[in-house]
Amino acid sequence: MQWLSRLAQNDRAPVWQGYAWAAAAVALCILAYIAALPVIGARTLFVVLLPAAVVGGLAGGFGPAMMATLAGLAAVGALNGAALVADRANLLEAALFLFAGLGIAAAGHFHQKRAEDGARAVVHLAESEARLRSILETVPDAMIVIDERGIMRSFSVAAERLFGWTASEAVGRNVSILMPSPYREQHDAYLERYYQTGERRIIGIGRVVVGERKDGSTFPMELAVGEMETMGHRFFTGFVRDLTERQTAERRVQDLQSELVHVSRLTALGEMASALAHELNQPLSAIANYMKGSERLLEAPEPDRAKIKGALSNAAEQALRAGQIIRRLRDFVAKGEADRRIENLPQLLEEAGALAMIGAKERGVRLRFNLDHKLDLVLADKVQVQQVVLNLMRNAIDAMEDAPRRELVVSTAPAEGDMVEVAVADTGPGIDPGMAQQLFQPFVTTKAHGMGVGLSISRTIVEAHGGRIWAEPNEGGGTVFRFTLRAVRREELDG
């Protein structure tokens, strides 16, 4: 009966084949009927023709089944002639055969329709799989499907390129081979914990993790995992993106920003060169005068030891003053990695103020600090924050060049959250409202000879510290620049 099963499954055969099968089946049944006539006599035995209707229904559906039924009915009628009508039993059998044929034809129709629908579904599924396979072979992100035991069931072409394993090597193995230690040993325990508690660390969330290639090398990757359930089985689909190039580019940008910040500090000191020279010249000149005075005192017949000691003491003080200026300059221009630590904010601001005020007193600028000493600790890179303060203070000093009152106020106050606000206020002419929105953009400046990068770099530094910087009009005239830093409470240190 295997041929009959194959016949029923042959849903893609041409229509004419169904009729051919039906005709052949009718012919065989009629031959069998003729061969049996000497034995059965004039009885019609239409039941002998039922297999022909079944074959027609399986092979072609309604049409071939009805053809086989009607052809068989006509053939038996032709062979029996008047005997068919004379015997009521034959008429009843013929009627039953006709109804049975109709039933078989209807069943064949439904079978054929279901077979055609199934064939279309198979074709549609094959096309969908082909499209999906084509997409997965071209997308840059790797895709890996694992079952509930962590065994890989699918491994895309991008995954082959990324991890160095072929699909044939990877499928059937535990996904932990793509992870370095100690994550490899922890993976199955993580899956088990997820099944028991529902706790999600990556599934439906996504995170940056470390992957391991076939050759043992590791790389940073972004992993997003989705979950699905099919026929009572749970599967997880992971999408993996290599972050090596992105992190390399980010490090390069950070290096360039650091270099630009350093160059900006050097530029700021270059603009202050004459004032710095004057500031250093004062203690050096004083030292020279005290030393010459001591030399003259020593030439006396009876040197005045007290005066000599006082002169040398004053010279030492001036030397310390010069050393302090040089130390501040050295710290300010030092090039190094960003180093955030807990710093004393008042001391940080006062040191920056001392450097910014070099040459400013001679221009009639008065500096005043209004610091909240309860907010004395911040998490910051000292040199970078001092660069921001120095830039704001030097800008304020330049802005007050023609102002009748030249007062510079540096203050601190609490801000929203765990932040502290630093403000630098001047009494200059203020900022044009049309320029205020562009102040922190690169190469925008109000100075005739400025480069327009100081405030842009200041914003980069402040935002890197988790704060923000902005400008607003000063109530007493002029401008106030404000920026925020992360404050550190002493309770945190005690804890």
C-alpha positions as CSV (number, residue, x, y, z in Angstrom):
1,M,0.0,0.0,0.0
2,Q,3.0,2.3,-0.1
3,W,2.1,3.4,-3.6
4,L,-1.3,4.6,-2.3
5,S,0.4,6.6,0.5
6,R,2.8,8.2,-2.0
7,L,-0.2,8.9,-4.3
8,A,-2.0,10.7,-1.5
9,Q,1.1,12.8,-0.7
10,N,1.7,13.8,-4.4
11,D,0.0,17.2,-4.0
12,R,2.2,18.9,-6.7
13,A,1.2,16.5,-9.6
14,P,-0.5,18.0,-12.6
15,V,-4.4,17.8,-12.8
16,W,-4.4,15.4,-15.7
17,Q,-2.5,12.8,-13.7
18,G,-5.4,12.6,-11.3
19,Y,-7.8,11.8,-14.1
20,A,-5.3,9.3,-15.6
21,W,-5.0,7.5,-12.3
22,A,-8.8,7.5,-11.9
23,A,-9.3,6.1,-15.5
24,A,-6.7,3.4,-14.9
25,A,-8.3,2.4,-11.6
26,V,-11.8,2.2,-13.3
27,A,-10.4,0.0,-16.1
28,L,-8.8,-2.4,-13.6
29,C,-11.9,-2.6,-11.6
30,I,-14.1,-3.3,-14.7
31,L,-11.7,-6.0,-15.8
32,A,-11.9,-7.5,-12.4
33,Y,-15.7,-7.3,-12.5
34,I,-15.9,-8.9,-16.0
35,A,-13.6,-11.7,-14.8
36,A,-15.9,-12.3,-11.9
37,L,-19.2,-12.3,-13.9
38,P,-19.3,-16.2,-14.4
39,V,-19.2,-16.5,-10.7
40,I,-21.4,-13.7,-9.5
41,G,-23.9,-13.8,-12.4
42,A,-26.0,-10.7,-13.1
43,R,-25.4,-9.1,-9.8
44,T,-23.8,-5.7,-10.2
45,L,-21.5,-5.6,-7.1
46,F,-20.8,-1.9,-7.5
47,V,-18.6,-2.3,-4.4
48,V,-15.9,-3.6,-6.7
49,L,-15.7,-0.1,-8.2
50,L,-15.3,1.7,-4.9
51,P,-11.4,1.5,-5.0
52,A,-11.4,3.3,-8.3
53,A,-13.3,6.3,-6.7
54,V,-10.9,6.2,-3.8
55,V,-7.9,6.3,-6.1
56,G,-9.4,9.2,-8.1
57,G,-10.1,11.1,-4.9
58,L,-6.6,10.6,-3.5
59,A,-4.9,11.4,-6.9
60,G,-6.9,14.4,-8.0
61,G,-9.7,15.3,-5.6
62,F,-13.3,15.8,-6.4
63,G,-13.2,15.7,-10.2
64,P,-11.3,12.4,-10.7
65,A,-13.3,10.7,-7.9
66,M,-16.6,11.7,-9.6
67,M,-15.3,10.6,-13.0
68,A,-14.4,7.2,-11.6
69,T,-17.8,6.9,-9.9
70,L,-19.8,7.8,-13.0
71,A,-17.6,5.9,-15.4
72,G,-17.9,2.8,-13.2
73,L,-21.7,3.2,-13.0
74,A,-22.0,3.6,-16.8
75,A,-19.7,0.6,-17.4
76,V,-21.7,-1.8,-15.1
77,G,-24.9,-0.5,-16.6
78,A,-23.7,-1.3,-20.1
79,L,-22.6,-4.7,-19.1
80,N,-25.8,-5.7,-17.3
81,G,-28.3,-3.9,-19.6
82,A,-31.9,-4.6,-18.7
83,A,-30.9,-6.8,-15.7
84,L,-29.8,-3.7,-13.9
85,V,-33.3,-2.2,-14.0
86,A,-35.1,-5.5,-13.4
87,D,-33.5,-6.2,-10.0
88,R,-34.4,-3.6,-7.3
89,A,-31.4,-4.7,-5.3
90,N,-29.1,-3.7,-8.2
91,L,-30.8,-0.3,-8.4
92,L,-30.4,0.2,-4.6
93,E,-26.8,-0.8,-4.8
94,A,-26.3,1.6,-7.8
95,A,-27.8,4.4,-5.7
96,L,-25.6,3.6,-2.7
97,F,-22.6,3.5,-5.0
98,L,-23.4,6.9,-6.4
99,F,-23.8,8.4,-2.9
100,A,-20.6,6.7,-1.7
101,G,-18.8,8.1,-4.8
102,L,-20.1,11.6,-3.9
103,G,-18.8,11.1,-0.4
104,I,-15.4,9.9,-1.6
105,A,-15.2,12.8,-4.1
106,A,-16.0,15.3,-1.3
107,A,-13.4,13.7,1.0
108,G,-10.9,13.8,-1.9
109,H,-11.6,17.5,-2.4
110,F,-10.9,18.3,1.2
111,H,-7.8,16.1,1.2
112,Q,-6.6,17.9,-2.0
113,K,-7.3,21.3,-0.5
114,R,-5.5,20.5,2.7
115,A,-2.6,19.1,0.7
116,E,-2.4,22.2,-1.4
117,D,-2.6,24.5,1.7
118,G,0.2,22.4,3.3
119,A,2.3,22.7,0.2
120,R,1.8,26.4,0.1
121,A,2.7,26.6,3.8
122,V,5.9,24.6,3.2
123,V,6.8,26.8,0.3
124,H,6.1,30.0,2.4
125,L,8.1,28.6,5.3
126,A,11.0,27.7,3.0
127,E,10.9,31.2,1.5
128,S,10.7,32.8,5.0
129,E,13.7,30.7,6.1
130,A,15.6,31.7,3.0
131,R,14.9,35.4,3.6
132,L,15.8,35.1,7.3
133,R,19.0,33.3,6.4
134,S,19.9,35.9,3.8
135,I,19.3,38.7,6.4
136,L,21.3,37.0,9.1
137,E,24.2,36.4,6.7
138,T,24.4,40.1,5.8
139,V,23.8,41.8,9.2
140,P,27.0,42.9,10.9
141,D,25.8,41.7,14.4
142,A,26.3,38.1,15.3
143,M,23.3,36.0,16.2
144,I,23.4,32.9,18.4
145,V,20.4,30.7,19.5
146,I,20.7,28.5,22.5
147,D,18.3,26.1,24.2
148,E,17.4,26.0,27.9
149,R,20.5,23.9,28.6
150,G,22.8,26.5,27.1
151,I,23.5,24.4,24.0
152,M,23.9,26.3,20.8
153,R,21.3,25.5,18.1
154,S,22.0,28.3,15.6
155,F,25.3,30.2,14.8
156,S,25.1,32.9,12.1
157,V,27.8,33.8,9.5
158,A,28.6,37.0,11.4
159,A,29.1,34.9,14.6
160,E,31.6,32.7,12.6
161,R,33.6,35.8,11.6
162,L,33.5,37.2,15.1
163,F,34.3,34.2,17.2
164,G,36.4,32.1,14.8
165,W,34.2,29.0,15.2
166,T,32.3,27.5,12.2
167,A,28.6,26.8,12.6
168,S,29.3,23.1,12.4
169,E,31.8,23.3,15.2
170,A,29.7,25.5,17.4
171,V,26.2,24.0,17.1
172,G,25.7,21.3,19.6
173,R,28.2,22.7,22.1
174,N,27.6,24.8,25.2
175,V,27.6,28.6,24.6
176,S,30.1,29.0,27.5
177,I,33.0,28.2,25.0
178,L,32.5,31.8,23.8
179,M,33.2,33.2,27.3
180,P,36.5,33.6,29.2
181,S,37.0,32.5,32.7
182,P,35.4,33.0,35.3
183,Y,32.2,33.7,33.2
184,R,32.5,30.3,31.5
185,E,32.2,28.4,34.7
186,Q,29.4,30.6,36.0
187,H,27.1,30.5,33.0
188,D,25.2,27.3,33.6
189,A,24.6,28.3,37.2
190,Y,23.2,31.7,36.0
191,L,20.7,29.9,33.7
192,E,19.7,27.6,36.6
193,R,19.2,30.6,38.9
194,Y,17.1,32.3,36.2
195,Y,14.8,29.3,35.9
196,Q,14.4,29.2,39.7
197,T,14.1,32.9,40.6
198,G,13.3,34.7,37.3
199,E,16.2,37.1,38.1
200,R,17.4,38.7,34.9
201,R,20.9,40.1,34.5
202,I,21.2,40.2,30.7
203,I,17.9,38.7,29.3
204,G,15.7,41.5,28.0
205,I,18.2,44.1,29.4
206,G,21.5,43.9,27.4
207,R,24.9,44.9,28.7
208,V,28.6,45.1,27.8
209,V,30.5,41.8,28.5
210,V,33.7,40.1,27.4
211,G,33.8,37.4,24.7
212,E,36.4,34.9,23.8
213,R,37.4,33.8,20.3
214,K,38.5,30.4,19.3
215,D,42.1,31.4,19.4
216,G,41.7,32.4,23.1
217,S,41.8,36.2,22.5
218,T,39.2,38.3,24.3
219,F,37.3,41.4,23.2
220,P,34.5,43.7,24.5
221,M,31.1,43.1,23.1
222,E,27.5,44.4,23.6
223,L,25.1,41.5,24.2
224,A,21.3,41.7,23.9
225,V,19.3,38.5,24.7
226,G,15.7,37.7,23.9
227,E,13.6,34.8,25.1
228,M,11.1,32.7,23.2
229,E,9.1,29.5,23.8
230,T,8.2,27.0,21.1
231,M,6.2,23.8,21.5
232,G,7.0,23.7,25.2
233,H,10.7,24.4,24.8
234,R,12.5,27.6,25.8
235,F,15.1,29.2,23.6
236,F,17.3,32.3,24.0
237,T,18.5,34.4,21.0
238,G,21.6,36.5,21.6
239,F,22.7,39.4,19.4
240,V,26.4,40.3,19.7
241,R,28.2,43.4,18.6
242,D,31.9,43.8,18.7
243,L,32.9,47.0,20.6
244,T,36.6,46.8,20.0
245,E,36.7,49.5,17.3
246,R,34.2,51.7,19.1
247,Q,36.2,51.6,22.4
248,T,39.4,52.2,20.5
249,A,37.8,55.3,18.9
250,E,36.5,56.5,22.3
251,R,39.9,56.2,23.8
252,R,41.4,58.1,20.9
253,V,38.8,60.8,21.3
254,Q,39.6,61.0,25.1
255,D,43.3,61.2,24.3
256,L,42.7,64.0,21.8
257,Q,40.5,65.8,24.3
258,S,43.2,65.5,27.0
259,E,45.8,66.8,24.6
260,L,43.5,69.8,23.7
261,V,42.9,70.5,27.4
262,H,46.7,70.5,28.0
263,V,47.3,72.8,25.0
264,S,44.6,75.1,26.3
265,R,46.4,75.4,29.6
266,L,49.7,76.2,27.9
267,T,47.9,78.8,25.7
268,A,46.3,80.4,28.8
269,L,49.7,80.7,30.4
270,G,51.2,82.0,27.2
271,E,48.6,84.8,27.2
272,M,49.7,85.6,30.8
273,A,53.4,85.4,30.0
274,S,54.1,89.1,30.7
275,A,52.1,89.1,33.9
276,L,53.8,85.9,35.0
277,A,57.2,87.4,34.3
278,H,56.3,90.5,36.3
279,E,55.0,88.3,39.2
280,L,58.3,86.3,39.3
281,N,60.4,89.3,38.8
282,Q,59.2,90.9,42.0
283,P,60.5,88.2,44.5
284,L,63.6,87.7,42.4
285,S,64.4,91.4,42.5
286,A,63.7,91.5,46.2
287,I,66.1,88.6,46.7
288,A,68.8,90.3,44.7
289,N,68.4,93.6,46.8
290,Y,68.4,91.7,50.1
291,M,71.6,89.8,49.1
292,K,73.4,93.0,48.0
293,G,72.4,94.7,51.2
294,S,73.7,91.8,53.2
295,E,77.0,91.9,51.2
296,R,77.4,95.6,52.1
297,L,76.7,94.9,55.7
298,L,79.3,92.2,55.8
299,E,81.9,94.6,54.4
300,A,81.6,96.8,57.5
301,P,84.4,96.6,60.2
302,E,81.8,95.4,62.7
303,P,79.0,93.7,60.8
304,D,75.5,94.1,62.2
305,R,74.5,90.4,62.6
306,A,70.9,91.2,63.4
307,K,70.4,93.2,60.2
308,I,72.2,90.6,58.1
309,K,70.0,87.9,59.6
310,G,66.9,89.9,58.9
311,A,67.9,90.5,55.3
312,L,68.7,86.9,54.7
313,S,65.4,85.9,56.3
314,N,63.5,88.3,54.0
315,A,65.4,86.9,51.0
316,A,64.4,83.4,52.0
317,E,60.7,84.4,52.2
318,Q,60.9,85.9,48.7
319,A,62.6,82.7,47.4
320,L,59.7,80.7,48.9
321,R,57.2,83.0,47.3
322,A,58.9,82.5,43.9
323,G,59.0,78.8,44.4
324,Q,55.3,78.8,45.2
325,I,54.5,80.6,42.0
326,I,56.7,78.1,40.0
327,R,55.0,75.2,41.8
328,R,51.6,76.4,40.9
329,L,52.7,76.8,37.3
330,R,54.3,73.4,37.2
331,D,51.1,71.7,38.6
332,F,48.9,73.6,36.2
333,V,50.8,72.7,33.0
334,A,51.6,69.1,34.1
335,K,50.4,66.6,31.5
336,G,48.9,63.4,32.8
337,E,45.9,61.1,32.9
338,A,42.7,62.4,34.4
339,D,42.9,61.7,38.1
340,R,39.7,62.3,40.0
341,R,39.9,62.1,43.7
342,I,38.4,63.8,46.8
343,E,39.7,67.4,46.8
344,N,39.3,70.4,49.2
345,L,37.2,72.8,47.1
346,P,38.0,76.1,49.0
347,Q,41.8,75.3,48.7
348,L,41.4,74.3,45.0
349,L,39.6,77.6,44.2
350,E,42.0,79.8,46.2
351,E,45.0,78.3,44.4
352,A,43.4,78.8,41.0
353,G,42.5,82.4,42.1
354,A,46.1,83.1,43.1
355,L,47.2,82.1,39.6
356,A,44.4,83.9,37.8
357,M,45.1,87.2,39.7
358,I,48.7,87.4,38.5
359,G,48.9,90.9,37.1
360,A,45.2,91.6,37.8
361,K,45.7,93.7,40.9
362,E,47.8,96.2,38.9
363,R,44.7,96.5,36.6
364,G,42.5,97.5,39.6
365,V,40.7,94.2,40.0
366,R,39.6,93.1,43.5
367,L,39.0,89.5,44.2
368,R,36.6,88.3,46.9
369,F,35.8,84.7,47.9
370,N,32.4,83.8,49.3
371,L,32.7,80.1,50.1
372,D,30.4,77.8,51.9
373,H,32.9,75.8,54.0
374,K,30.3,73.2,54.8
375,L,30.7,72.2,51.1
376,D,34.4,71.7,51.3
377,L,34.9,68.3,49.5
378,V,34.3,67.4,45.9
379,L,35.2,64.5,43.6
380,A,37.2,66.1,40.9
381,D,40.4,66.2,38.8
382,K,42.1,69.2,40.6
383,V,44.1,70.4,37.6
384,Q,41.2,70.3,35.2
385,V,38.8,72.0,37.5
386,Q,41.4,74.7,38.3
387,Q,41.7,75.1,34.5
388,V,38.0,75.8,34.3
389,V,38.2,78.3,37.2
390,L,41.3,80.0,35.8
391,N,39.6,80.4,32.3
392,L,36.4,81.9,33.8
393,M,38.4,84.3,36.1
394,R,40.7,85.5,33.3
395,N,37.7,86.0,31.0
396,A,36.1,88.0,33.8
397,I,39.2,90.1,34.3
398,D,39.4,90.9,30.6
399,A,35.7,91.7,30.5
400,M,36.2,94.4,33.3
401,E,39.0,96.1,31.5
402,D,36.9,99.3,30.9
403,A,34.4,98.9,33.8
404,P,34.3,101.6,36.5
405,R,34.0,99.0,39.2
406,R,36.2,95.9,38.9
407,E,35.1,93.3,41.4
408,L,35.5,89.6,40.9
409,V,33.5,87.3,43.3
410,V,34.1,83.5,43.5
411,S,31.4,81.7,45.5
412,T,30.1,78.2,46.3
413,A,26.5,77.1,47.2
414,P,24.6,73.8,47.4
415,A,22.9,72.6,44.2
416,E,20.3,70.0,43.4
417,G,21.1,66.4,44.3
418,D,24.6,65.7,45.7
419,M,26.1,68.7,43.8
420,V,27.9,71.9,44.7
421,E,27.6,75.0,42.5
422,V,30.7,77.2,41.8
423,A,30.0,80.8,40.6
424,V,32.4,83.3,39.1
425,A,30.8,86.8,38.9
426,D,32.2,90.0,37.4
427,T,31.0,93.6,37.1
428,G,31.8,94.0,33.4
429,P,29.4,95.1,30.6
430,G,27.7,91.7,30.4
431,I,27.1,89.4,27.4
432,D,25.0,90.1,24.4
433,P,21.9,87.9,24.7
434,G,22.3,86.8,21.1
435,M,25.8,85.5,21.9
436,A,24.8,83.8,25.2
437,Q,23.5,80.6,23.5
438,Q,26.7,80.2,21.5
439,L,29.3,80.9,24.2
440,F,30.2,77.2,24.8
441,Q,30.4,76.3,21.2
442,P,34.0,75.8,19.8
443,F,35.6,78.8,18.1
444,V,33.0,81.3,19.3
445,T,34.6,84.2,21.1
446,T,33.9,87.8,22.1
447,K,37.6,88.7,22.2
448,A,39.3,90.3,19.3
449,H,42.3,87.9,19.5
450,G,40.7,84.9,21.2
451,M,40.6,81.4,19.8
452,G,37.1,80.6,21.2
453,V,38.0,77.2,22.7
454,G,38.4,78.0,26.4
455,L,34.7,77.9,27.3
456,S,34.1,74.9,25.0
457,I,36.9,73.0,26.8
458,S,35.5,74.1,30.2
459,R,32.1,72.6,29.3
460,T,33.8,69.4,28.2
461,I,35.6,69.2,31.5
462,V,32.6,70.0,33.6
463,E,30.3,67.5,31.8
464,A,33.0,64.8,32.1
465,H,32.7,65.4,35.9
466,G,28.9,64.8,35.7
467,G,28.0,68.5,36.1
468,R,26.9,71.4,33.8
469,I,28.0,74.9,33.1
470,W,26.0,78.0,32.1
471,A,26.0,81.8,32.1
472,E,23.5,84.3,33.3
473,P,23.3,88.1,34.0
474,N,24.7,89.3,37.3
475,E,22.2,91.2,39.4
476,G,24.7,94.0,40.1
477,G,25.7,94.2,36.4
478,G,28.1,92.0,34.5
479,T,27.9,88.2,34.1
480,V,27.9,85.1,36.4
481,F,29.3,81.8,35.1
482,R,28.1,78.8,37.1
483,F,29.1,75.2,37.1
484,T,28.4,72.2,39.3
485,L,30.6,69.4,40.7
486,R,29.8,66.2,42.6
487,A,29.9,67.0,46.3
488,V,31.3,64.5,48.8
489,R,29.6,64.4,52.3
490,R,31.8,63.7,55.2
491,E,29.4,61.0,56.3
492,E,30.3,59.1,53.1
493,L,34.0,59.2,54.2
494,D,33.2,58.1,57.7
495,G,31.1,55.2,56.3
